[in-house]
Amino acid sequence: AIALTNSNKLKPAYRHLATVGIAKSRYEQTDATGAKRKMKNGNIKNQYAQIVGNKLLSVFTITKKYTAGTVNQVLGKTGRKKPLVSDDGSQNGERCKCKVKQLCWVHEIRHYKKLFPYFTSEKYWQKKILYQWRKFYHLAKHYGEAPPEQQQKLRKQIEQLFEKITNQATGFDLLDKQLRITWKKKARLLTFLDHPYLPIHNNQCELDLRSFVIIRNISKGTKSVAGDKSIARHLSVIQTAQKQKLDVYQILHGLLTGKLAPSILTANIS
């Protein structure tokens, strides 16, 4: 009852994060994990806990699905103008209205690790390609941290290495197919070259979702729409405060008593 009451009081702060917070952010990242709601008749409704945010912002939403449509809805018209980083899937596909999209390289390389070679030659090529992708990942990660005068040289190396890796013919059918798939996603995988401030992985969102997963494992799910909203609002405010190294207790107390304005949560976002 207390959590639901506080949820209503946190609604203005949550709306502020979902509008002003996203509008002030340079880019957004998104991911989701499974969520459950226990209905009054005892049935379990499967849904998703969706996160949109970055290193200074978290906006949680409980949705029926996790698709490009739900991402578009959470981002809003202003948020869709910002670059989006996400895992591979429909959330980063053509239906996602964000014009600038960056795929997660950790998830892309993971596709190669999941292949099951049988012959010695296939094992050799899998190991070789993974080594090449690790070298690529190191260059890509360094690209965003490098001074502007070095980025042009790095960009050329990264583009050349991408073409070299993806245009190989190994004789391992599954591996060759995956290389062709990666090549087709070139535009969304190399977006960071034009936007060096973008992360090349989506690890931030995976870390953000752990808080919800812990709650889900303890509570075994929510029991109402109001409960969904309560979790989303509390997690959004608490996690955003934590990311900005603000005192969570003081922030919650101030927002719940009206002594602090929601803008305290977006003052450091740029």
HELIX and SHEET records of a PDB file:
HELIX    1   1 ILE A    2  HIS A   16  1                                  15    
HELIX    2   2 LEU A   17  GLY A   21  3                                   5    
HELIX    3   3 ILE A   22  LYS A   24  1                                   3    
HELIX    4   4 ALA A   68  GLY A   79  1                                  12    
HELIX    5   5 SER A   90  ASN A   92  5                                   3    
HELIX    6   6 TRP A  105  LYS A  113  1                                   9    
HELIX    7   7 THR A  120  GLU A  145  1                                  26    
HELIX    8   8 PRO A  148  THR A  166  1                                  19    
HELIX    9   9 ASP A  173  LYS A  184  1                                  12    
HELIX   10  10 LYS A  186  LEU A  189  1                                   4    
HELIX   11  11 THR A  191  LEU A  193  5                                   3    
HELIX   12  12 ASN A  203  SER A  219  1                                  17    
HELIX   13  13 VAL A  225  LYS A  243  1                                  19    
HELIX   14  14 VAL A  248  THR A  257  1                                  10    
HELIX   15  15 PRO A  262  LEU A  265  5                                   4    
SHEET    1   A 5 LEU A  57  THR A  63  0                                        
SHEET    2   A 5 ILE A  44  ASN A  54 -1                                        
SHEET    3   A 5 GLU A  28  LYS A  38 -1                                        
SHEET    4   A 5 LEU A  84  SER A  86  1                                        
SHEET    5   A 5 LYS A 101  LEU A 103  1                                        
END                                                                             
